Amino acid sequence: MFIQTEETPNPATLKFIPGRIVLDDGTRDFRSPADAEVSPLASRIFAVDGVTGVFLGHDFVTVTRDEAEWPHIKPAVLGAIMEHYLSGAPVLAEGSSEDADDSDFDEADSETVAVIKELIETRVRPAVANDGGDITFQGFRDGVVFLHMRGACSGCPSSTATLKQGIENLLRHFVPDVTEVRPV
């Protein structure tokens, strides 16, 4: 098994590409070993000293570290991912489901929200996934779009620029009701 790695815009996060599907549908973000109990894969990765976050995407895993240096923990993370796939264990325990949609918006804005969600799904999420992260719609109130940043995007130094110069400009261009984009 050959696992590729890619740097992300977030220096504390590295993207691991195992060459197979990680999650068939959706994404999962684990910020602690306790959160990761529903995922044998994420639990193995959290067993590596220095790991502070694990994000599972369609065909990649991003791992966030603390002050530990990548040359010291990268081999252990690669080993944990390889051991997981060789064990035949599932990525997620049976019965664990994706986070529920808890978006917040006024029903009167449902048409606007539908356009915002479509733009995020078709234009933003694929680009962000290339960098090892994910951005999901969280809400829309008074012209402000609230987005949840996960994986490599969470805590990334360039995330503010991505939100303001990229996503906000895109949404304002196609949806005149949008005045601002904020992270949650």
Secondary structure, DSSP 4 states (H G I P E B T S, - for coil): ---EEEE-SSTTEEEEE-SS-S-SSS-EEE-STTGGGG-HHHHHHHTSTTEEEEEE-SS-EEEEESSS-HHHHHHHHHHHHHHHHHHT--SS-TT--PPP---EE-GGGHHHHHHHHHHIIIIIHHHHHHTTEEEEEEEEETTEEEEEEEETTTT-TTHHHIIIIIIHHHHHHH-TT--EEEE-
